[in-house]
Amino acid sequence: MTEDNDSPRPEDEPSEEPQKAPDPAPNIPTLKEKAVDAFKQGAEEAKESFEKSFPNAKEDFAKGINDASYAIGYAVSFGSALIREFTPDNVTDGFERGSQAGNKAAEEVIEHRKARQADSPEDCDPTPT
């Protein structure tokens, strides 16, 4: 008998059983370990980055506070000097008396707060016995 080249061969025929997908269960521990390692590495890198940048940020913040304080002090002093120079004496006298009264009131508030803090003990237990 001669073999026909066009006839299907048994190995070319589709199998009756469907192909099963590979079981992902063996890979789950590996994925978990990789995720945990990635989180740990990310946390370590974030911590290192923070530790390196914190001193610079602290220094920049302090410089910013200093610059803002300088600007406020300059504006107040400059404005006060101009007001004293270009205003009539009665207005200048009013500003000086108002400034002194404001300073005195601020000192009284500070003294009052200090007295209240001294009267209230910090180690007081708020729960009744």
HELIX and SHEET records of a PDB file:
HELIX    1   1 PRO A   10  ASP A   12  5                                   3    
HELIX    2   2 ALA A   25  ASN A   27  5                                   3    
HELIX    3   3 ILE A   28  PHE A   86  1                                  59    
HELIX    4   4 ASP A   89  ASP A  119  1                                  31    
END                                                                             
